[in-house]
């Protein structure tokens, strides 16, 4: 079964799980870019609970801009702000220091296009998780056909699945706020480390 996904910034656990279990994955490049989705935002577990990290973007063709043409805005130091938020959230997690440098190096680079940043991060995540699957992209806007599952709109907003789908694991701030399911995959990595692979399997 081919699964059709949107691009995603530090995607949620369910996104990576879908990537792992699909026979083939295609990432959509030719959709009209929608606002307020995982394409440019992720969710982490901060000291005050659920926290959103959002990349500022520029729509070069207004509301008709395709995802492949979305540029990253440089008017704010978002990389520094995101790194600071991630460090505050996960500095006391068991595996933060183990993975910290990998993500810091990404945020030190300048990416013009959102798709390029997301793809680079996805490659790193798949490598860490030992998921050997090729990242492929659409070459036009795809209509859904037999043998294909459309999940391009599955990650519009934060949807917390049941704990049956994603069982609880120890999170830094869960004693204060309880367990929050299906956060960014980095929440799983920083808390479970190499065991993240078993969690997804």
Secondary structure in CASP SS format (residue, H / E / C, confidence):
PFRMAT SS
TARGET T0000
AUTHOR 0000-0000-0000
METHOD secondary structure of the structure
MODEL  1
X C 1.00
X E 1.00
X E 1.00
X E 1.00
X E 1.00
X C 1.00
X C 1.00
X C 1.00
X C 1.00
X C 1.00
X C 1.00
X E 1.00
X H 1.00
X H 1.00
X H 1.00
X H 1.00
X H 1.00
X H 1.00
X H 1.00
X H 1.00
X H 1.00
X C 1.00
X C 1.00
X E 1.00
X E 1.00
X E 1.00
X E 1.00
X C 1.00
X C 1.00
X C 1.00
X C 1.00
X E 1.00
X C 1.00
X C 1.00
X C 1.00
X C 1.00
X C 1.00
X C 1.00
X C 1.00
X C 1.00
X E 1.00
X E 1.00
X E 1.00
X E 1.00
X E 1.00
X E 1.00
X C 1.00
X C 1.00
X E 1.00
X E 1.00
X E 1.00
X E 1.00
X E 1.00
X E 1.00
X C 1.00
X C 1.00
X E 1.00
X E 1.00
X C 1.00
X C 1.00
X C 1.00
X H 1.00
X H 1.00
X H 1.00
X C 1.00
X E 1.00
X H 1.00
X H 1.00
X H 1.00
X C 1.00
X E 1.00
X E 1.00
X C 1.00
X C 1.00
X C 1.00
X C 1.00
X C 1.00
X H 1.00
X H 1.00
X H 1.00
X H 1.00
X H 1.00
X H 1.00
X H 1.00
X H 1.00
X H 1.00
X H 1.00
X H 1.00
X H 1.00
X H 1.00
X C 1.00
X C 1.00
X C 1.00
X C 1.00
X C 1.00
X H 1.00
X H 1.00
X H 1.00
X H 1.00
X H 1.00
X H 1.00
X H 1.00
X H 1.00
X H 1.00
X H 1.00
X H 1.00
X H 1.00
X H 1.00
X C 1.00
X C 1.00
X C 1.00
X C 1.00
X E 1.00
X H 1.00
X H 1.00
X H 1.00
X H 1.00
X H 1.00
X H 1.00
X H 1.00
X H 1.00
X H 1.00
X H 1.00
X H 1.00
X H 1.00
X H 1.00
X H 1.00
X H 1.00
X C 1.00
X C 1.00
X C 1.00
X C 1.00
X C 1.00
X C 1.00
X C 1.00
X E 1.00
X E 1.00
X C 1.00
X C 1.00
X C 1.00
X C 1.00
X C 1.00
X C 1.00
X C 1.00
X C 1.00
X C 1.00
X C 1.00
X E 1.00
X E 1.00
X E 1.00
X E 1.00
X C 1.00
X C 1.00
X C 1.00
X C 1.00
X C 1.00
X C 1.00
X C 1.00
X C 1.00
X C 1.00
X C 1.00
X C 1.00
X C 1.00
X C 1.00
X C 1.00
X C 1.00
X C 1.00
X C 1.00
X C 1.00
X C 1.00
X C 1.00
X C 1.00
X C 1.00
X H 1.00
X H 1.00
X H 1.00
X H 1.00
X C 1.00
X C 1.00
X C 1.00
X C 1.00
X C 1.00
X C 1.00
X E 1.00
X H 1.00
X H 1.00
X H 1.00
X H 1.00
X H 1.00
X H 1.00
X H 1.00
X H 1.00
X H 1.00
X H 1.00
X H 1.00
X H 1.00
X H 1.00
X H 1.00
X H 1.00
X H 1.00
X C 1.00
END
